Amino acid sequence: MIGMEDINRLKLVLVEKKKTGKWLAEQLKKDPSTVSKWCTNVSQPDLATLSRIAELLNIDRRELINKSK
């Protein structure tokens, strides 16, 4: 999408942690297509979900968000 900035780094972090979107969807009890939308920055998880994702991946939640300019 033109003009859409990548807000989250979820896709990169999953690769770094050797985890899949399917694994994350199962852990969160979410539809895999929802997680896919987060990974492609089509939509964003809410803050509570973002915190849960960080917990599952054993990282600081700030690592999931791209810094703004």
Backbone as JSON Lines, residues from 0, in Angstrom:
{"i":0,"aa":"M","n":[0.85,-1.19,0.0],"ca":[0.0,0.0,0.0],"c":[0.88,1.24,0.0]}
{"i":1,"aa":"I","n":[0.56,2.15,-0.85],"ca":[1.33,3.38,-0.94],"c":[0.98,4.27,0.25]}
{"i":2,"aa":"G","n":[2.02,4.8,0.88],"ca":[1.81,5.7,1.99],"c":[1.63,5.02,3.34]}
{"i":3,"aa":"M","n":[1.54,3.7,3.34],"ca":[1.4,2.97,4.6],"c":[2.78,2.67,5.15]}
{"i":4,"aa":"E","n":[3.02,3.11,6.36],"ca":[4.29,2.8,7.01],"c":[4.14,1.51,7.81]}
{"i":5,"aa":"D","n":[5.22,0.78,7.91],"ca":[5.21,-0.39,8.77],"c":[5.28,0.08,10.21]}
{"i":6,"aa":"I","n":[4.22,-0.18,10.96],"ca":[4.14,0.27,12.34],"c":[4.77,-0.74,13.27]}
{"i":7,"aa":"N","n":[4.49,-2.03,13.01],"ca":[5.06,-3.04,13.89],"c":[6.13,-3.86,13.18]}
{"i":8,"aa":"R","n":[6.94,-4.54,13.98],"ca":[8.04,-5.36,13.49],"c":[7.75,-6.84,13.72]}
{"i":9,"aa":"L","n":[6.49,-7.18,13.86],"ca":[6.11,-8.53,14.25],"c":[6.69,-9.6,13.32]}
{"i":10,"aa":"K","n":[6.58,-9.39,12.03],"ca":[7.08,-10.38,11.09],"c":[8.58,-10.64,11.28]}
{"i":11,"aa":"L","n":[9.35,-9.57,11.44],"ca":[10.79,-9.7,11.65],"c":[11.12,-10.4,12.96]}
{"i":12,"aa":"V","n":[10.4,-10.04,14.02],"ca":[10.66,-10.63,15.33],"c":[10.32,-12.12,15.32]}
{"i":13,"aa":"L","n":[9.23,-12.49,14.65],"ca":[8.89,-13.91,14.56],"c":[10.01,-14.69,13.87]}
{"i":14,"aa":"V","n":[10.57,-14.13,12.81],"ca":[11.67,-14.79,12.11],"c":[12.88,-14.91,13.04]}
{"i":15,"aa":"E","n":[13.2,-13.82,13.72],"ca":[14.34,-13.83,14.65],"c":[14.18,-14.89,15.73]}
{"i":16,"aa":"K","n":[12.94,-15.08,16.19],"ca":[12.66,-16.04,17.26],"c":[12.34,-17.44,16.73]}
{"i":17,"aa":"K","n":[12.42,-17.59,15.39],"ca":[12.14,-18.87,14.75],"c":[10.74,-19.39,15.08]}
{"i":18,"aa":"K","n":[9.78,-18.47,15.03],"ca":[8.38,-18.8,15.27],"c":[7.57,-18.43,14.03]}
{"i":19,"aa":"T","n":[6.4,-19.01,13.9],"ca":[5.55,-18.73,12.75],"c":[4.3,-17.96,13.18]}
{"i":20,"aa":"G","n":[3.67,-17.35,12.2],"ca":[2.4,-16.69,12.46],"c":[1.36,-17.68,12.94]}
{"i":21,"aa":"K","n":[1.4,-18.9,12.39],"ca":[0.46,-19.94,12.8],"c":[0.66,-20.27,14.28]}
{"i":22,"aa":"W","n":[1.91,-20.4,14.7],"ca":[2.21,-20.66,16.12],"c":[1.64,-19.54,16.99]}
{"i":23,"aa":"L","n":[1.88,-18.3,16.59],"ca":[1.4,-17.16,17.37],"c":[-0.12,-17.15,17.44]}
{"i":24,"aa":"A","n":[-0.77,-17.43,16.31],"ca":[-2.24,-17.47,16.28],"c":[-2.76,-18.52,17.26]}
{"i":25,"aa":"E","n":[-2.11,-19.68,17.3],"ca":[-2.53,-20.74,18.22],"c":[-2.35,-20.31,19.67]}
{"i":26,"aa":"Q","n":[-1.23,-19.67,19.97],"ca":[-0.96,-19.22,21.34],"c":[-1.99,-18.18,21.8]}
{"i":27,"aa":"L","n":[-2.37,-17.29,20.88],"ca":[-3.29,-16.2,21.21],"c":[-4.76,-16.59,21.02]}
{"i":28,"aa":"K","n":[-4.99,-17.8,20.47],"ca":[-6.35,-18.24,20.12],"c":[-7.0,-17.23,19.17]}
{"i":29,"aa":"K","n":[-6.22,-16.85,18.16],"ca":[-6.7,-15.91,17.13],"c":[-6.69,-16.62,15.78]}
{"i":30,"aa":"D","n":[-7.45,-16.09,14.85],"ca":[-7.45,-16.62,13.5],"c":[-6.1,-16.31,12.85]}
{"i":31,"aa":"P","n":[-5.5,-17.29,12.16],"ca":[-4.22,-17.03,11.5],"c":[-4.25,-15.85,10.53]}
{"i":32,"aa":"S","n":[-5.4,-15.58,9.91],"ca":[-5.49,-14.45,8.99],"c":[-5.37,-13.12,9.74]}
{"i":33,"aa":"T","n":[-5.81,-13.07,10.98],"ca":[-5.66,-11.86,11.81],"c":[-4.18,-11.6,12.07]}
{"i":34,"aa":"V","n":[-3.46,-12.65,12.47],"ca":[-2.02,-12.51,12.73],"c":[-1.29,-12.13,11.45]}
{"i":35,"aa":"S","n":[-1.71,-12.7,10.33],"ca":[-1.11,-12.35,9.04],"c":[-1.28,-10.87,8.73]}
{"i":36,"aa":"K","n":[-2.44,-10.32,9.03],"ca":[-2.69,-8.88,8.81],"c":[-1.78,-8.03,9.69]}
{"i":37,"aa":"W","n":[-1.52,-8.51,10.91],"ca":[-0.59,-7.78,11.8],"c":[0.81,-7.83,11.21]}
{"i":38,"aa":"C","n":[1.21,-9.0,10.7],"ca":[2.57,-9.19,10.17],"c":[2.81,-8.34,8.93]}
{"i":39,"aa":"T","n":[1.76,-8.09,8.16],"ca":[1.9,-7.28,6.95],"c":[1.5,-5.83,7.18]}
{"i":40,"aa":"N","n":[1.21,-5.49,8.43],"ca":[0.84,-4.13,8.81],"c":[-0.44,-3.62,8.14]}
{"i":41,"aa":"V","n":[-1.32,-4.56,7.77],"ca":[-2.63,-4.17,7.25],"c":[-3.5,-3.68,8.41]}
{"i":42,"aa":"S","n":[-3.34,-4.34,9.57],"ca":[-4.01,-3.9,10.79],"c":[-3.03,-4.1,11.94]}
{"i":43,"aa":"Q","n":[-3.41,-3.62,13.12],"ca":[-2.51,-3.67,14.28],"c":[-3.21,-4.34,15.46]}
{"i":44,"aa":"P","n":[-2.45,-5.08,16.26],"ca":[-3.04,-5.64,17.48],"c":[-3.26,-4.53,18.5]}
{"i":45,"aa":"D","n":[-4.21,-4.73,19.4],"ca":[-4.39,-3.75,20.47],"c":[-3.23,-3.86,21.45]}
{"i":46,"aa":"L","n":[-3.13,-2.91,22.35],"ca":[-1.98,-2.87,23.28],"c":[-1.92,-4.09,24.19]}
{"i":47,"aa":"A","n":[-3.07,-4.57,24.65],"ca":[-3.08,-5.75,25.5],"c":[-2.53,-6.96,24.75]}
{"i":48,"aa":"T","n":[-2.93,-7.1,23.49],"ca":[-2.45,-8.2,22.67],"c":[-0.96,-8.05,22.37]}
{"i":49,"aa":"L","n":[-0.55,-6.84,22.11],"ca":[0.87,-6.57,21.85],"c":[1.72,-6.98,23.06]}
{"i":50,"aa":"S","n":[1.23,-6.67,24.25],"ca":[1.93,-7.06,25.47],"c":[1.99,-8.57,25.61]}
{"i":51,"aa":"R","n":[0.9,-9.25,25.27],"ca":[0.86,-10.71,25.33],"c":[1.84,-11.32,24.32]}
{"i":52,"aa":"I","n":[1.9,-10.75,23.12],"ca":[2.83,-11.23,22.1],"c":[4.26,-11.1,22.61]}
{"i":53,"aa":"A","n":[4.59,-9.96,23.19],"ca":[5.94,-9.73,23.72],"c":[6.25,-10.76,24.81]}
{"i":54,"aa":"E","n":[5.27,-11.04,25.64],"ca":[5.45,-12.03,26.71],"c":[5.73,-13.42,26.11]}
{"i":55,"aa":"L","n":[4.94,-13.8,25.11],"ca":[5.12,-15.11,24.46],"c":[6.5,-15.23,23.81]}
{"i":56,"aa":"L","n":[6.99,-14.12,23.25],"ca":[8.28,-14.13,22.55],"c":[9.44,-13.79,23.48]}
{"i":57,"aa":"N","n":[9.13,-13.52,24.73],"ca":[10.14,-13.21,25.74],"c":[10.99,-12.0,25.35]}
{"i":58,"aa":"I","n":[10.3,-10.92,24.96],"ca":[10.97,-9.67,24.58],"c":[10.22,-8.49,25.2]}
{"i":59,"aa":"D","n":[10.86,-7.34,25.18],"ca":[10.21,-6.1,25.59],"c":[9.25,-5.69,24.48]}
{"i":60,"aa":"R","n":[8.06,-5.28,24.84],"ca":[7.06,-4.94,23.8],"c":[7.52,-3.82,22.88]}
{"i":61,"aa":"R","n":[8.44,-2.98,23.35],"ca":[8.96,-1.9,22.5],"c":[9.71,-2.45,21.29]}
{"i":62,"aa":"E","n":[10.2,-3.67,21.4],"ca":[10.92,-4.3,20.28],"c":[9.97,-4.66,19.13]}
{"i":63,"aa":"L","n":[8.66,-4.66,19.4],"ca":[7.68,-5.0,18.38],"c":[7.21,-3.8,17.57]}
{"i":64,"aa":"I","n":[7.62,-2.62,17.99],"ca":[7.12,-1.4,17.34],"c":[8.28,-0.65,16.7]}
{"i":65,"aa":"N","n":[8.09,-0.23,15.45],"ca":[9.08,0.6,14.77],"c":[9.1,1.98,15.41]}
{"i":66,"aa":"K","n":[10.28,2.52,15.57],"ca":[10.4,3.87,16.13],"c":[9.89,4.88,15.1]}
{"i":67,"aa":"S","n":[9.17,5.88,15.6],"ca":[8.7,6.94,14.69],"c":[9.86,7.91,14.44]}
{"i":68,"aa":"K","n":[9.75,8.6,13.32],"ca":[10.82,9.52,12.92],"c":[10.69,10.85,13.62]}
